[in-house]
Amino acid sequence: MSIASGQGSASTARVIRFDSAFPTHDAAADYALAQGIDWVQDTNRQAARPN
């Protein structure tokens, strides 16, 4: 799965691989939350960079 945002040279994409090897539903949810937080932080860092 890929999540993309922006257009043209300002576009970004994040590829996410789903893995069924999580021992519990909570472990999978924790992983998904951490990935989402990383994505938001990366997006904010890119937006804060001067052109």
CHARMM-style PDB file with segment names, atoms N, HN, CA, C and O in Angstrom:
ATOM      1  N   MET     1       0.853  -1.165   0.000  1.00  0.00      PROA
ATOM      2  CA  MET     1       0.000   0.000   0.000  1.00  0.00      PROA
ATOM      3  C   MET     1       0.899   1.227   0.000  1.00  0.00      PROA
ATOM      4  O   MET     1       1.966   1.222   0.613  1.00  0.00      PROA
ATOM      5  N   SER     2       0.476   2.256  -0.673  1.00  0.00      PROA
ATOM      6  HN  SER     2      -0.391   2.260  -1.172  1.00  0.00      PROA
ATOM      7  CA  SER     2       1.233   3.491  -0.726  1.00  0.00      PROA
ATOM      8  C   SER     2       0.314   4.654  -0.397  1.00  0.00      PROA
ATOM      9  O   SER     2      -0.818   4.715  -0.874  1.00  0.00      PROA
ATOM     10  N   ILE     3       0.801   5.567   0.414  1.00  0.00      PROA
ATOM     11  HN  ILE     3       1.722   5.517   0.802  1.00  0.00      PROA
ATOM     12  CA  ILE     3       0.057   6.783   0.747  1.00  0.00      PROA
ATOM     13  C   ILE     3       0.840   7.942   0.146  1.00  0.00      PROA
ATOM     14  O   ILE     3       2.020   8.123   0.445  1.00  0.00      PROA
ATOM     15  N   ALA     4       0.185   8.718  -0.694  1.00  0.00      PROA
ATOM     16  HN  ALA     4      -0.774   8.570  -0.936  1.00  0.00      PROA
ATOM     17  CA  ALA     4       0.865   9.826  -1.361  1.00  0.00      PROA
ATOM     18  C   ALA     4       0.181  11.135  -1.023  1.00  0.00      PROA
ATOM     19  O   ALA     4      -1.019  11.183  -0.752  1.00  0.00      PROA
ATOM     20  N   SER     5       0.983  12.207  -1.043  1.00  0.00      PROA
ATOM     21  HN  SER     5       1.958  12.168  -1.263  1.00  0.00      PROA
ATOM     22  CA  SER     5       0.427  13.541  -0.831  1.00  0.00      PROA
ATOM     23  C   SER     5       1.215  14.532  -1.659  1.00  0.00      PROA
ATOM     24  O   SER     5       2.349  14.259  -2.053  1.00  0.00      PROA
ATOM     25  N   GLY     6       0.625  15.672  -1.923  1.00  0.00      PROA
ATOM     26  HN  GLY     6      -0.296  15.894  -1.603  1.00  0.00      PROA
ATOM     27  CA  GLY     6       1.283  16.710  -2.711  1.00  0.00      PROA
ATOM     28  C   GLY     6       1.169  16.445  -4.200  1.00  0.00      PROA
ATOM     29  O   GLY     6       0.561  15.466  -4.633  1.00  0.00      PROA
ATOM     30  N   GLN     7       1.766  17.337  -4.972  1.00  0.00      PROA
ATOM     31  HN  GLN     7       2.260  18.132  -4.620  1.00  0.00      PROA
ATOM     32  CA  GLN     7       1.732  17.207  -6.419  1.00  0.00      PROA
ATOM     33  C   GLN     7       3.076  17.594  -7.001  1.00  0.00      PROA
ATOM     34  O   GLN     7       3.811  18.395  -6.423  1.00  0.00      PROA
ATOM     35  N   GLY     8       3.391  17.017  -8.155  1.00  0.00      PROA
ATOM     36  HN  GLY     8       2.794  16.366  -8.625  1.00  0.00      PROA
ATOM     37  CA  GLY     8       4.623  17.360  -8.850  1.00  0.00      PROA
ATOM     38  C   GLY     8       5.860  17.078  -8.020  1.00  0.00      PROA
ATOM     39  O   GLY     8       5.948  16.049  -7.351  1.00  0.00      PROA
ATOM     40  N   SER     9       6.827  18.007  -8.066  1.00  0.00      PROA
ATOM     41  HN  SER     9       6.755  18.843  -8.610  1.00  0.00      PROA
ATOM     42  CA  SER     9       8.082  17.801  -7.346  1.00  0.00      PROA
ATOM     43  C   SER     9       7.901  17.893  -5.839  1.00  0.00      PROA
ATOM     44  O   SER     9       8.805  17.524  -5.089  1.00  0.00      PROA
ATOM     45  N   ALA    10       6.746  18.379  -5.379  1.00  0.00      PROA
ATOM     46  HN  ALA    10       6.011  18.679  -5.989  1.00  0.00      PROA
ATOM     47  CA  ALA    10       6.479  18.480  -3.946  1.00  0.00      PROA
ATOM     48  C   ALA    10       5.757  17.249  -3.413  1.00  0.00      PROA
ATOM     49  O   ALA    10       5.354  17.223  -2.250  1.00  0.00      PROA
ATOM     50  N   SER    11       5.590  16.227  -4.252  1.00  0.00      PROA
ATOM     51  HN  SER    11       5.917  16.248  -5.197  1.00  0.00      PROA
ATOM     52  CA  SER    11       4.848  15.051  -3.802  1.00  0.00      PROA
ATOM     53  C   SER    11       5.730  14.145  -2.953  1.00  0.00      PROA
ATOM     54  O   SER    11       6.947  14.088  -3.129  1.00  0.00      PROA
ATOM     55  N   THR    12       5.097  13.452  -2.045  1.00  0.00      PROA
ATOM     56  HN  THR    12       4.108  13.499  -1.901  1.00  0.00      PROA
ATOM     57  CA  THR    12       5.773  12.468  -1.209  1.00  0.00      PROA
ATOM     58  C   THR    12       4.926  11.206  -1.184  1.00  0.00      PROA
ATOM     59  O   THR    12       3.712  11.261  -1.384  1.00  0.00      PROA
ATOM     60  N   ALA    13       5.557  10.091  -0.942  1.00  0.00      PROA
ATOM     61  HN  ALA    13       6.542  10.046  -0.779  1.00  0.00      PROA
ATOM     62  CA  ALA    13       4.836   8.826  -0.834  1.00  0.00      PROA
ATOM     63  C   ALA    13       5.466   7.991   0.258  1.00  0.00      PROA
ATOM     64  O   ALA    13       6.676   8.036   0.482  1.00  0.00      PROA
ATOM     65  N   ARG    14       4.640   7.242   0.923  1.00  0.00      PROA
ATOM     66  HN  ARG    14       3.657   7.206   0.742  1.00  0.00      PROA
ATOM     67  CA  ARG    14       5.127   6.325   1.959  1.00  0.00      PROA
ATOM     68  C   ARG    14       4.556   4.955   1.625  1.00  0.00      PROA
ATOM     69  O   ARG    14       3.346   4.794   1.462  1.00  0.00      PROA
ATOM     70  N   VAL    15       5.428   3.988   1.526  1.00  0.00      PROA
ATOM     71  HN  VAL    15       6.410   4.119   1.659  1.00  0.00      PROA
ATOM     72  CA  VAL    15       5.010   2.623   1.228  1.00  0.00      PROA
ATOM     73  C   VAL    15       4.886   1.879   2.540  1.00  0.00      PROA
ATOM     74  O   VAL    15       5.792   1.902   3.374  1.00  0.00      PROA
ATOM     75  N   ILE    16       3.752   1.218   2.713  1.00  0.00      PROA
ATOM     76  HN  ILE    16       3.017   1.199   2.037  1.00  0.00      PROA
ATOM     77  CA  ILE    16       3.489   0.481   3.940  1.00  0.00      PROA
ATOM     78  C   ILE    16       3.285  -0.985   3.586  1.00  0.00      PROA
ATOM     79  O   ILE    16       2.500  -1.323   2.700  1.00  0.00      PROA
ATOM     80  N   ARG    17       3.996  -1.834   4.283  1.00  0.00      PROA
ATOM     81  HN  ARG    17       4.633  -1.559   5.003  1.00  0.00      PROA
ATOM     82  CA  ARG    17       3.841  -3.271   4.074  1.00  0.00      PROA
ATOM     83  C   ARG    17       3.100  -3.837   5.281  1.00  0.00      PROA
ATOM     84  O   ARG    17       3.518  -3.646   6.423  1.00  0.00      PROA
ATOM     85  N   PHE    18       2.015  -4.525   5.022  1.00  0.00      PROA
ATOM     86  HN  PHE    18       1.675  -4.680   4.094  1.00  0.00      PROA
ATOM     87  CA  PHE    18       1.256  -5.115   6.114  1.00  0.00      PROA
ATOM     88  C   PHE    18       1.785  -6.512   6.399  1.00  0.00      PROA
ATOM     89  O   PHE    18       1.990  -7.312   5.486  1.00  0.00      PROA
ATOM     90  N   ASP    19       1.998  -6.785   7.653  1.00  0.00      PROA
ATOM     91  HN  ASP    19       1.832  -6.135   8.395  1.00  0.00      PROA
ATOM     92  CA  ASP    19       2.573  -8.050   8.075  1.00  0.00      PROA
ATOM     93  C   ASP    19       1.608  -8.715   9.048  1.00  0.00      PROA
ATOM     94  O   ASP    19       1.210  -8.117  10.047  1.00  0.00      PROA
ATOM     95  N   SER    20       1.249  -9.918   8.759  1.00  0.00      PROA
ATOM     96  HN  SER    20       1.573 -10.404   7.948  1.00  0.00      PROA
ATOM     97  CA  SER    20       0.283 -10.619   9.620  1.00  0.00      PROA
ATOM     98  C   SER    20       0.954 -11.304  10.811  1.00  0.00      PROA
ATOM     99  O   SER    20       0.325 -12.118  11.488  1.00  0.00      PROA
ATOM    100  N   ALA    21       2.211 -10.986  11.072  1.00  0.00      PROA
ATOM    101  HN  ALA    21       2.722 -10.325  10.522  1.00  0.00      PROA
ATOM    102  CA  ALA    21       2.949 -11.668  12.128  1.00  0.00      PROA
ATOM    103  C   ALA    21       2.810 -11.020  13.505  1.00  0.00      PROA
ATOM    104  O   ALA    21       3.587 -11.335  14.407  1.00  0.00      PROA
ATOM    105  N   PHE    22       1.853 -10.134  13.688  1.00  0.00      PROA
ATOM    106  HN  PHE    22       1.222  -9.878  12.956  1.00  0.00      PROA
ATOM    107  CA  PHE    22       1.672  -9.523  15.000  1.00  0.00      PROA
ATOM    108  C   PHE    22       1.024 -10.533  15.941  1.00  0.00      PROA
ATOM    109  O   PHE    22       0.067 -11.212  15.571  1.00  0.00      PROA
ATOM    110  N   PRO    23       1.552 -10.627  17.157  1.00  0.00      PROA
ATOM    111  CA  PRO    23       1.014 -11.628  18.086  1.00  0.00      PROA
ATOM    112  C   PRO    23      -0.385 -11.287  18.607  1.00  0.00      PROA
ATOM    113  O   PRO    23      -1.153 -12.185  18.953  1.00  0.00      PROA
ATOM    114  N   THR    24      -0.714 -10.006  18.664  1.00  0.00      PROA
ATOM    115  HN  THR    24      -0.090  -9.276  18.383  1.00  0.00      PROA
ATOM    116  CA  THR    24      -2.025  -9.597  19.172  1.00  0.00      PROA
ATOM    117  C   THR    24      -2.553  -8.418  18.367  1.00  0.00      PROA
ATOM    118  O   THR    24      -1.810  -7.753  17.645  1.00  0.00      PROA
ATOM    119  N   HSD    25      -3.831  -8.179  18.505  1.00  0.00      PROA
ATOM    120  HN  HSD    25      -4.434  -8.719  19.091  1.00  0.00      PROA
ATOM    121  CA  HSD    25      -4.450  -7.016  17.874  1.00  0.00      PROA
ATOM    122  C   HSD    25      -3.829  -5.729  18.425  1.00  0.00      PROA
ATOM    123  O   HSD    25      -3.575  -4.788  17.673  1.00  0.00      PROA
ATOM    124  N   ASP    26      -3.590  -5.691  19.726  1.00  0.00      PROA
ATOM    125  HN  ASP    26      -3.797  -6.455  20.336  1.00  0.00      PROA
ATOM    126  CA  ASP    26      -2.981  -4.504  20.339  1.00  0.00      PROA
ATOM    127  C   ASP    26      -1.583  -4.224  19.784  1.00  0.00      PROA
ATOM    128  O   ASP    26      -1.219  -3.066  19.582  1.00  0.00      PROA
ATOM    129  N   ALA    27      -0.803  -5.271  19.537  1.00  0.00      PROA
ATOM    130  HN  ALA    27      -1.099  -6.212  19.701  1.00  0.00      PROA
ATOM    131  CA  ALA    27       0.534  -5.091  18.969  1.00  0.00      PROA
ATOM    132  C   ALA    27       0.445  -4.497  17.566  1.00  0.00      PROA
ATOM    133  O   ALA    27       1.236  -3.625  17.205  1.00  0.00      PROA
ATOM    134  N   ALA    28      -0.508  -4.966  16.787  1.00  0.00      PROA
ATOM    135  HN  ALA    28      -1.150  -5.674  17.080  1.00  0.00      PROA
ATOM    136  CA  ALA    28      -0.705  -4.426  15.439  1.00  0.00      PROA
ATOM    137  C   ALA    28      -1.147  -2.971  15.504  1.00  0.00      PROA
ATOM    138  O   ALA    28      -0.678  -2.144  14.722  1.00  0.00      PROA
ATOM    139  N   ALA    29      -2.046  -2.653  16.432  1.00  0.00      PROA
ATOM    140  HN  ALA    29      -2.427  -3.325  17.068  1.00  0.00      PROA
ATOM    141  CA  ALA    29      -2.528  -1.278  16.581  1.00  0.00      PROA
ATOM    142  C   ALA    29      -1.400  -0.356  17.032  1.00  0.00      PROA
ATOM    143  O   ALA    29      -1.294   0.770  16.548  1.00  0.00      PROA
ATOM    144  N   ASP    30      -0.562  -0.815  17.944  1.00  0.00      PROA
ATOM    145  HN  ASP    30      -0.647  -1.731  18.338  1.00  0.00      PROA
ATOM    146  CA  ASP    30       0.587  -0.018  18.404  1.00  0.00      PROA
ATOM    147  C   ASP    30       1.541   0.268  17.252  1.00  0.00      PROA
ATOM    148  O   ASP    30       2.041   1.384  17.114  1.00  0.00      PROA
ATOM    149  N   TYR    31       1.793  -0.749  16.424  1.00  0.00      PROA
ATOM    150  HN  TYR    31       1.388  -1.656  16.537  1.00  0.00      PROA
ATOM    151  CA  TYR    31       2.675  -0.577  15.270  1.00  0.00      PROA
ATOM    152  C   TYR    31       2.070   0.447  14.300  1.00  0.00      PROA
ATOM    153  O   TYR    31       2.770   1.343  13.827  1.00  0.00      PROA
ATOM    154  N   ALA    32       0.787   0.315  14.008  1.00  0.00      PROA
ATOM    155  HN  ALA    32       0.218  -0.412  14.392  1.00  0.00      PROA
ATOM    156  CA  ALA    32       0.126   1.240  13.086  1.00  0.00      PROA
ATOM    157  C   ALA    32       0.170   2.666  13.618  1.00  0.00      PROA
ATOM    158  O   ALA    32       0.403   3.602  12.854  1.00  0.00      PROA
ATOM    159  N   LEU    33      -0.049   2.839  14.903  1.00  0.00      PROA
ATOM    160  HN  LEU    33      -0.238   2.078  15.523  1.00  0.00      PROA
ATOM    161  CA  LEU    33      -0.002   4.170  15.511  1.00  0.00      PROA
ATOM    162  C   LEU    33       1.398   4.771  15.397  1.00  0.00      PROA
ATOM    163  O   LEU    33       1.548   5.944  15.058  1.00  0.00      PROA
ATOM    164  N   ALA    34       2.413   3.973  15.679  1.00  0.00      PROA
ATOM    165  HN  ALA    34       2.291   3.019  15.955  1.00  0.00      PROA
ATOM    166  CA  ALA    34       3.793   4.458  15.579  1.00  0.00      PROA
ATOM    167  C   ALA    34       4.130   4.855  14.142  1.00  0.00      PROA
ATOM    168  O   ALA    34       4.795   5.867  13.921  1.00  0.00      PROA
ATOM    169  N   GLN    35       3.682   4.074  13.171  1.00  0.00      PROA
ATOM    170  HN  GLN    35       3.142   3.251  13.350  1.00  0.00      PROA
ATOM    171  CA  GLN    35       3.926   4.401  11.765  1.00  0.00      PROA
ATOM    172  C   GLN    35       3.221   5.696  11.374  1.00  0.00      PROA
ATOM    173  O   GLN    35       3.780   6.510  10.639  1.00  0.00      PROA
ATOM    174  N   GLY    36       2.010   5.886  11.855  1.00  0.00      PROA
ATOM    175  HN  GLY    36       1.556   5.225  12.451  1.00  0.00      PROA
ATOM    176  CA  GLY    36       1.273   7.117  11.573  1.00  0.00      PROA
ATOM    177  C   GLY    36       1.947   8.341  12.167  1.00  0.00      PROA
ATOM    178  O   GLY    36       2.025   9.389  11.524  1.00  0.00      PROA
ATOM    179  N   ILE    37       2.432   8.209  13.384  1.00  0.00      PROA
ATOM    180  HN  ILE    37       2.369   7.359  13.906  1.00  0.00      PROA
ATOM    181  CA  ILE    37       3.142   9.311  14.036  1.00  0.00      PROA
ATOM    182  C   ILE    37       4.415   9.644  13.262  1.00  0.00      PROA
ATOM    183  O   ILE    37       4.725  10.817  13.056  1.00  0.00      PROA
ATOM    184  N   ASP    38       5.159   8.614  12.831  1.00  0.00      PROA
ATOM    185  HN  ASP    38       4.907   7.661  12.999  1.00  0.00      PROA
ATOM    186  CA  ASP    38       6.366   8.851  12.031  1.00  0.00      PROA
ATOM    187  C   ASP    38       6.030   9.593  10.745  1.00  0.00      PROA
ATOM    188  O   ASP    38       6.744  10.515  10.352  1.00  0.00      PROA
ATOM    189  N   TRP    39       4.946   9.194  10.088  1.00  0.00      PROA
ATOM    190  HN  TRP    39       4.366   8.444  10.407  1.00  0.00      PROA
ATOM    191  CA  TRP    39       4.546   9.833   8.833  1.00  0.00      PROA
ATOM    192  C   TRP    39       4.225  11.313   9.056  1.00  0.00      PROA
ATOM    193  O   TRP    39       4.649  12.163   8.274  1.00  0.00      PROA
ATOM    194  N   VAL    40       3.484  11.620  10.112  1.00  0.00      PROA
ATOM    195  HN  VAL    40       3.140  10.929  10.748  1.00  0.00      PROA
ATOM    196  CA  VAL    40       3.139  13.013  10.420  1.00  0.00      PROA
ATOM    197  C   VAL    40       4.403  13.820  10.726  1.00  0.00      PROA
ATOM    198  O   VAL    40       4.552  14.945  10.250  1.00  0.00      PROA
ATOM    199  N   GLN    41       5.300  13.255  11.509  1.00  0.00      PROA
ATOM    200  HN  GLN    41       5.179  12.341  11.896  1.00  0.00      PROA
ATOM    201  CA  GLN    41       6.535  13.971  11.841  1.00  0.00      PROA
ATOM    202  C   GLN    41       7.382  14.215  10.598  1.00  0.00      PROA
ATOM    203  O   GLN    41       7.944  15.299  10.444  1.00  0.00      PROA
ATOM    204  N   ASP    42       7.486  13.231   9.711  1.00  0.00      PROA
ATOM    205  HN  ASP    42       7.030  12.350   9.836  1.00  0.00      PROA
ATOM    206  CA  ASP    42       8.233  13.405   8.460  1.00  0.00      PROA
ATOM    207  C   ASP    42       7.601  14.496   7.609  1.00  0.00      PROA
ATOM    208  O   ASP    42       8.308  15.319   7.027  1.00  0.00      PROA
ATOM    209  N   THR    43       6.278  14.507   7.535  1.00  0.00      PROA
ATOM    210  HN  THR    43       5.704  13.838   8.008  1.00  0.00      PROA
ATOM    211  CA  THR    43       5.565  15.516   6.751  1.00  0.00      PROA
ATOM    212  C   THR    43       5.802  16.906   7.327  1.00  0.00      PROA
ATOM    213  O   THR    43       6.014  17.859   6.579  1.00  0.00      PROA
ATOM    214  N   ASN    44       5.769  17.027   8.650  1.00  0.00      PROA
ATOM    215  HN  ASN    44       5.597  16.252   9.258  1.00  0.00      PROA
ATOM    216  CA  ASN    44       6.006  18.325   9.291  1.00  0.00      PROA
ATOM    217  C   ASN    44       7.435  18.799   9.079  1.00  0.00      PROA
ATOM    218  O   ASN    44       7.667  19.988   8.858  1.00  0.00      PROA
ATOM    219  N   ARG    45       8.395  17.882   9.144  1.00  0.00      PROA
ATOM    220  HN  ARG    45       8.206  16.917   9.323  1.00  0.00      PROA
ATOM    221  CA  ARG    45       9.797  18.252   8.898  1.00  0.00      PROA
ATOM    222  C   ARG    45       9.982  18.762   7.475  1.00  0.00      PROA
ATOM    223  O   ARG    45      10.689  19.745   7.253  1.00  0.00      PROA
ATOM    224  N   GLN    46       9.356  18.105   6.520  1.00  0.00      PROA
ATOM    225  HN  GLN    46       8.781  17.307   6.700  1.00  0.00      PROA
ATOM    226  CA  GLN    46       9.470  18.519   5.116  1.00  0.00      PROA
ATOM    227  C   GLN    46       8.818  19.876   4.916  1.00  0.00      PROA
ATOM    228  O   GLN    46       9.336  20.698   4.160  1.00  0.00      PROA
ATOM    229  N   ALA    47       7.705  20.129   5.569  1.00  0.00      PROA
ATOM    230  HN  ALA    47       7.284  19.462   6.184  1.00  0.00      PROA
ATOM    231  CA  ALA    47       7.011  21.411   5.427  1.00  0.00      PROA
ATOM    232  C   ALA    47       7.805  22.549   6.063  1.00  0.00      PROA
ATOM    233  O   ALA    47       7.693  23.696   5.631  1.00  0.00      PROA
ATOM    234  N   ALA    48       8.599  22.244   7.078  1.00  0.00      PROA
ATOM    235  HN  ALA    48       8.689  21.312   7.428  1.00  0.00      PROA
ATOM    236  CA  ALA    48       9.363  23.277   7.786  1.00  0.00      PROA
ATOM    237  C   ALA    48      10.666  23.656   7.075  1.00  0.00      PROA
ATOM    238  O   ALA    48      11.292  24.660   7.415  1.00  0.00      PROA
ATOM    239  N   ARG    49      11.070  22.857   6.093  1.00  0.00      PROA
ATOM    240  HN  ARG    49      10.561  22.041   5.816  1.00  0.00      PROA
ATOM    241  CA  ARG    49      12.315  23.143   5.380  1.00  0.00      PROA
ATOM    242  C   ARG    49      12.141  24.376   4.496  1.00  0.00      PROA
ATOM    243  O   ARG    49      11.124  24.519   3.817  1.00  0.00      PROA
ATOM    244  N   PRO    50      13.127  25.260   4.505  1.00  0.00      PROA
ATOM    245  CA  PRO    50      13.049  26.396   3.589  1.00  0.00      PROA
ATOM    246  C   PRO    50      13.247  25.933   2.149  1.00  0.00      PROA
ATOM    247  O   PRO    50      13.949  24.956   1.888  1.00  0.00      PROA
ATOM    248  N   ASN    51      12.629  26.635   1.239  1.00  0.00      PROA
ATOM    249  HN  ASN    51      12.059  27.428   1.451  1.00  0.00      PROA
ATOM    250  CA  ASN    51      12.730  26.250  -0.183  1.00  0.00      PROA
ATOM    251  C   ASN    51      14.030  26.611  -0.774  1.00  0.00      PROA
ATOM    252  OT1 ASN    51      14.264  26.353  -1.954  1.00  0.00      PROA
TER     253      ASN     51
END
